[in-house]
Amino acid sequence: MNVRNGMNFKFRKIATTLPLLAMACLSACVVGPKYHKPAVDAPPSYKEATPSAQSAQPAPGAPAPTWQPASPNDAMLKGKWWEIYNDADLNKLEEEVNVSNQSVKAAEASFLGARALVKQARAAYFPTIGVSPSITATRQLSVDSNGKVTGGTGTDFDFPANAAWVPDIWGKVRNQVRAQASAAQMSAADLENIRLSLQVEVANNYFQLRSQDALKDLLDATVKAYQESVDLTQALYETGIDSQESVLQAETQLATAQAQDTNVGILRAQYEHAIAMLIGKPASQFSLAHLPLSSEPPSIPIGVPSNLLERRPDIASAERSMEQSNALIGVAVAAYYPNVTLSGTFGFRNTSIADWFTWPSHYWSVGPQLAQTIFEGGLRKATVVQAQAQYDQSVANYRQTVLTAFQQVEDNLAALRILSQEVQQQAAAVDFAQKNLNLAIDRYKLGIDPYLNVLTAQTTLFSNQQGLVQLKLQQMNASAQLIEALGGGWDTSLLPSKKDVQSLGPVQTNPAPPSQSGQNQTPPTR
């Protein structure tokens, strides 16, 4: 057997052995605990949505509840939840949040960075290969027995190629990939949570602005009514029926209402500027036309509590955090086991550039290396304990997030239930105050009562009208906060799968959601 045939035989043997060793490594065990989603107690129904709670509303003339059980799931909110309000201006603003809001863009960039970390972790599955060619010129000097110095110059041409691979025998790399994939999914859920929070913030600011428009209309009407009172008292004073004191009281009341009417512009401008910031526009380039808040809160399908676990992005984020922490336990446990490194070198070396890449100039080496830490003072044990503690912490955070979600839904259901009663009662108070004012004006014109009675009746009416505007605003805000507590139109089927986050290809972080009136789309598989 000549040299070349011998070398070919060795390479064939290595080429046959390495794939078998790789298959054995890939089928090796994965150390660390398997992940199981912890159970949480979900009540069968929401307490504030039970028939007994709804029956607490006054029966005569009572409005329909602003929520309804959702069965089947087709009745659940999905996609563009804001369209349930049937407000074209609100629809346009909410669409711009997804396109121009800088907080959303920052969260999207964070998600893309998390996906890149998954790709980085996956790179450890594969060997590293590199080359390091060099040309080195040397001169050597020597002294012979006669003391004569002689020397020569030589050049070495070297072209080595190195390869190294650490087989994932104990599943350390697989656990790292799982941990990073879960972290990327967690980042995607955080993105959706930020998006939902900003969408609800836009809705709340929009309702606040429209409420200021309603208050402006109320104050405009009040100023007009107070001006009529000033004219009336002035006429009666000039005819000698009333005193100048009544005129001054009416003028004081008018001036106070005018100041309040002017002051409304401050809050309206601030809410308008806040909306501009949320949709990514300079405040100086955005405005909304005057339009008073007049709509009623819509009927919101709430589903059952168990659905909440699949619809809230913050719960999904907390659940992905648990799987990440669980995988990191496996990474820590893998440190107990030895590492095997397979490395090899193949190259060409010669002192002549003409013969550099000829077969006699080649050289090679290949072999495994085993590394095992014998003593490290309890470092590995402490690392495993720390990873287990982080997992326990993530479980507690997950369960706390679920409890908070149930609380928020119940809070807003209670608010809507109680506000529906209070609005009816306040509306009745406004009617009674208006009748009382009409009577007080009639009695004042007849000279039966002093103007002070009219002044008191006007103040009472305006206070009750102002209270009704605020209660209707609270209703709208509570409905938006209930939608946020229910997770908006999102669910975990829209979360990118592990396959998606392990690729650097494009992933749609905000799939085009269906309208509330549209058909549900087929969600991507996880």
N, C-alpha and C positions, 0 to 999 in steps of 0.2 A: 504494500500500500504506500503510494507516494505521499508527500507532505500535503499537497492540495486535497487529495482524496481523504486523508485523515482529518483535515480541517473541516471538510464538508460533512463528514460523518459526525463530528462533534457538534456542528451547528444544527444538523438535523435532529440530533438527540436533544439539544437544548430547546429547539423549536417544538418538539413533541412534548417535552416535560413541562414547559412553562404554561401552556394552555390548561393542562391537567391540574397543575398547581393552582392556577387562577380559578378554575371551576370549583376546586375544593375550598378555596378561600371565600368565594362568593356564597357558597352554601353553608358556611360556618354559622355558628350561633350568634345571635345578637344579645349581648348582655344588657341588663337593666330591666325595669318593670314594663309590662305592656300597658298601653294607655286604655283606660276605661272612663268614659264620661261620668262624673259623679252624679248621683241622683239628687234631685231637689224636690221638695214638696210643693206641688202646685194645687191650689184649692180648686174645687169643681166649678166655682162660679165667682164672680165679683160680688162682694157684699152690697156695694152701692148700686148694683144693677139688678138686684133681685126684685121680684114683684112687691115684696113688703116695703122695700125702700121707695119704689116708685109710687106706691099707694099713699105715701105720706104727702103727696101733692094734693092741693085742694081740688076736689072733683069738678065743681061747677066752673066752666070756662077755662079749665087748666089746659096749658099747651101740651103737645106731645113731647115725650122725653127726647133729648138731643142725642140719644144713643140707642142702639138696638142690638140684640144678640145676632151674631152672624152665623147662620147655618143654612145651607152649606157654606164652605169657604169662599165660594164665588162672590159672596156678599162682603168679603173683607176688603179693606182699603188696599189699593195696589197702585204702583206707579205714581202718577202725578196727583197726589192726594189733595193738593190745593184747589184742583178743579171742582171739588165738592162745594166750594163757596160760590161758584158761578159768578166770578168777578174777573172781567177781562183784564183790568189793570193789574190785579194781583197775579194772574196767570203769567203775564208778560214779565213781571218783576222776578217771579220764581224761576222762570226759564233762564234769566240772565245770571242768577246766582251760580248755576252750573258752569257757565261759560266764562265769567269775568271775575268771580270772587277770588281774591288772592289767597285767602286761607284754604280754600278748596284746592287751588293750584299747588300750594305748599304741601298739603296732605297727599296730593297725587304724586308729587316728586318724592316724598318720603316712601310711598308705596313702591315706586319704581326702584328706589335704592334698596328696599328690602328684598325685592325680587333678584337684584344683582347679587346680594349676599347668598341667596340660594344657589345661584350659578357658581359662585366662588366655592361654596361648600362641596358641590358636586365635582369640582375639578380634582378633589382628592381621590376620586375613584380611579383616576388614570395615571399612568407613569409620566414622569417628567423626562424630556429628552433635550439635550443641548449639545452644541459644538463649541470648541474653543481653539480654533486654528492659531498657529504661531510660527513665526520665522525668527530664529535666534542666531545671531552672529557672535562667535567667540574667538578669542586669541589666547593662546597658551604659550608661556615662556618656560624655558628650561636652561640649566647651566651644565655644560659637560665637565669632564675631569680636568680639562685645561683652563677652565674658567670662562669659556666662551659661551655667551648667551645666544641661544637659538629660540626660535618661536615659529608658530604657524597659526593661520587663521582658518576657521571652519564655520560652516552654517548648517543649522539643523532646521529641517522643514517638518512640522508636526501638524497633523489634522486629526485630533481625537473627537469621537462622538460618545457622549455619556448618556446612560439611561438608568433611572432608578424608579422603583415602584414599591409602595408599602401596601400590601394586601389588607383589605378591611376584614381581618379574621374575626374580630370581636364586635363588629358592628359600630365602631366609633364613628366612622364617616357616615354611615347610614343614619345614625342618631343625630349627627350634626346637620345632615340634610333635612331630616324631619323637623328638627328644631327651627331651622331657618325657614323652612316652608310654612310651618305654623306661625312664625313671626311675620312672614309676608302676608298670610291670610289675616292675621291680627291687624296689620297695618291697613289692609283693604277694608276691614270692618271699622277701624278708626276713621278712615276716610269717609265712609258712609255716615258714621255718627256725626262727624263734623258737618257734613253736607246737610243732614237732617236738622241739626241744631241751627244752622244758619238760615235754612228755609223757614223754620218756625220763627226765628228772630225777625226775618223780613215780614212775615205775616203779622206778628205782634206789633211791629212798628207801623205797618200799614194800617192796622185797625186803630192804633193810637192816633195816627194822623187824621184818619177819617172821623174819629171821635172829636178831635179838635175842630174839624169842619162842622160837625153837628153842633158843637158848643158855640161856635161862631155864629151859626144861624140862629141859635137860641138867644144869644146875647144881642144880635142885631134886632130880633123881634122884641126883646125886652127893652132895649134902648128906645125903640119906636113907641112902645107902650108907655114908657116913663116920660117921653117927650109929650105925649098926649096928656098925661097927668099934669105936667108942668103947665101946658096950655090951659087945661081946665081950671087949675087953682089960680092961675093968673087972671083968667076971665072972671072968676068968682070974687077975687080980691078987688078987681077994678070996679065991680058992681057993688062992692061993700058987703057981699054975703060972707066972705071968708077973710082971714087975716093974712098978713105978709108972712107970718110964721109958716103957714101951710105951703106958701110958694117956695120959701127957702128949703123946707123939708123935701119937696118934690125935686127941686133943682139939685140938692145934695145927692139924692138917690140917683138922679139921671147922670150926674158927673161920675159917681162911683161905678155905675154900670158901663159907662163909656170907657173908663180906665180898664175895667175887666175885659171889655171887648177888644181893646187894643192889645192887652197883655197876651191874649190867646195866640197871637202871631209868633211869639217867642217859641213856645213848645212845638207849634206846627213846623216852624223852620228847622228846629233841631231834629224832629223825627224825619223830615224830608232829607236832611243831610245824612242822617244815620242810614237811611235806605240807600242813598247814593253810594255810600262807602261799602255797603254790603253787596251791591251789584257791581262793584269795581269801577265806579265813575267818580270824577271830581264833583264835589258838591255844587260848584259854580256852574256845572253843565247839566244839572238834573233838576226837574221840577215836576210836580203833579198838580193837575187842575183841581179846583175846589169841588169836593163831592162828599156830602155828609154821610156818615155811617147810618145805614137804614136797614141792612139785611139782618135776618135772624140766624142764629147758629144752626148749621145743618144737622141732620140726623147722621150720627157716626156709628158704623158697625164696629162692635168691640170684640166679638169672638169670645173664646173661653180662655181662662188664664194659661192653660198649657200651650196655646198658640203663641203666647207672648215670648216664650223661650226661643222661638224660631224667627221672631219678627224684629227683635231689638238688636241693632248693630253693636251696642255696647255689651250686651250679653254674649253675642258671638265673639267679640274681641276677647272678653274674659275667658271664654271656653277655649279659644285658640291659645291663649296664654298658658292654660293648664297643660295642653299637649306639648307645648314648647318646653315647659319646665320638666315634664315627665321624660322627654327625650334627653334633656341635659343630665338627668340622673344616669342614663345609660352611658353618656360620654364620660362622666366621672368614674363610673364603675370600670369602664374599659381600661383605665389607667393602671389597674391592678395586674393586667396581663401583659406579656412581653410583646414587643413590636418586632416584626420580621420585615427586613428591607431586602429586596432583590435588586441588585445593581450590576451593571455591565459596561464595558468600554470597548470600543472598536475604533481603530484608526490607522493612519499611515504615517510613518516617520522615515526620513532619509536625509542624507547630507547633500543630495543632488536633486535639484528641482526637476530635472528631466525624469528621474526615477521615483519621484515622490509618490505617485498613485499606482505604482506597480505592485503586483501581488507579493513579492518577497518583502516589500516594505511594510506590510500590514502587521498589526498586533491586536490582541484582544484579551479581555479578562471578564469573567462572570462569576457570580457567587452570591449566596445569601448572607445576611448579617442578623443576628439576634441581639436585642437590647432589652434588658430587664433591670429595673431599679430594685436593689436589695434592701436599702434602708433610706428612709426620707423623713423620719421623725414624726410619723402620723399625718403627713400632708395629704395623702390620698383619702384616708378615712375622713379627715376634716372636710375635704372637698365634696365627698359623697354626702355627708351629713348636711352640708350647706345646700347642695342641690335638692335634697329631700325637703329641707325646710322651705326653700323657695317654692317647691311644688305645693306644699301644704298651705303656704301663703296664697298662692294663686287659686287654690280651691276655696279658701275662705273669701277671697275677693270675688270670685265667681258667684258664690252663694249670696254674698252681700249685694252684689249688683242685681241679682234676681229679686231679692227682697225689696230693694229700692224701686225696681220697676213696678212691682205689685203695688207698693205704696203710692207711687206717682199716678198710676191708673185710678186707684181708689180715691185719691185726693181730688183729682179733676172730675171724676164722676160725681163725687159729693158736691163739689163746687157747682157743677152744672145743674144738679138736682135742686140744690138750695136756691141758686140764682134764678131758676125758672119760677119758683114761688115768689121770690123777692121782687122780681120784675113786675109780676102781676100786682103785687101789693103796692109797689111804688107807683105804678100806672094809676091805680085807684086813688092813691093819695094826690096825684097831680090833678085828677078829675075833681076831687073834693076841694082842692085848693083853688081851682079855677072858678068853681061855683061860689066859693066863699068870697073871692075877689069881686065877682060880678055883683053879689049882694052888697058888699061893702061900698062899691062905687055908686050903686043905686041909692043907698041910704045916705051917702055923702052928698050926692046931688040934691037930695030932698032936705038936706040940712039936719038929718036925724043924728048922724054920727060925725065925729071930727075926722079930719084927713089922716090922722094917725092910724085909724083903723084900716084905711086903704093902703097906707104905707106898710103896715104889718102884713096885710093879705098879699100884697105884691111880693114882698120879701119871701114869704112862705111859699108862694107859687114858684118863684124862680129857684129857690133852694131845692124843691122837690123835682122840678124839671131837670136841674143840673144832676141830681142824684140818679134820675132815670137814665140819663145819658151815660153816666159812669157805670151803672149796673149792666147796661147793654154792652159796653166795652168789655167789662169783666167776663160776660158770657162768651164773647167772641174769642178773647184771649184764652179762656179756659178750654174752649173747644179746640183751639190750635195746640194747646199744651197736652190735651188728651190724645190728639193725633200723634204728637211727639212721643208721649208715654207708650203708645201702642206700636211704635216703630215706624210710623209713616206708612209708605207703600212698599217697604223693603222686607225681604225675608232671606233666610240663609241659603236658599237655592241660587241667589245671585252672587254669593261669595265665590271668588275664583277658586278653582280646584287646585290640588297640589300639583297636578300636571301643568296647569296654566302658570303657576308661579315659579315652576322650575325651568321655564323657558324665557328667553329674552325677547321673544316675539311680541307683537302688539297684543295687549289685553284691554278689553273695554271695561274700564273701572266703573262706568255708569251706564249700564245697558239701557237703551231707550225704553222707558217704562210706558205701559199702556195708559191711556186716559181712563178716568173713572168710569166713563161710559163705554170704553172699548172692551175688547175681549182680552182675556189673560193670555200672555205669551208663554211659550214653552220654555221653562228655565233651563239654564245649562246644568249639566250633571257635575257632581262633585267627585 
